[in-house]
């Protein structure tokens, strides 16, 4: 999946919804005046989310990146719960995605199996 990185770095994050039962995260991005899109990260292998709880959304997104991970060799040990070579990792299908979005207001990092993009308005 190709993303217009420049467009997302000029957006605002207005919503982060974490669903631990389905191992998904939905992140809502908005642009002035009223365009919104939602990124859905599916099949999370790891995630770090550090919001600034003193400042409510929307938060400006200044950094945004999506990288493809094409093999186990490209995964860092800190990005997965299991040791490399563990049975739990043998059924992974590649590519995986390394996702990052952040600013002074929040940091979100994840490794996931799939990313879906939907335009809300």
Buried (B, 14 or more C-beta within 10 A) or exposed (E): EEBEEEEBBBBBBBEBEBEEEEBBBBBBBBEEEEEBBBBBBBBBBBBEEEBEEEEEBBBBBEEBBBEEBEEBEBBEEEBBEEEEEEEEBEEBEEBBBBBBBBBEBBBBBBBBBBBEEEEEE
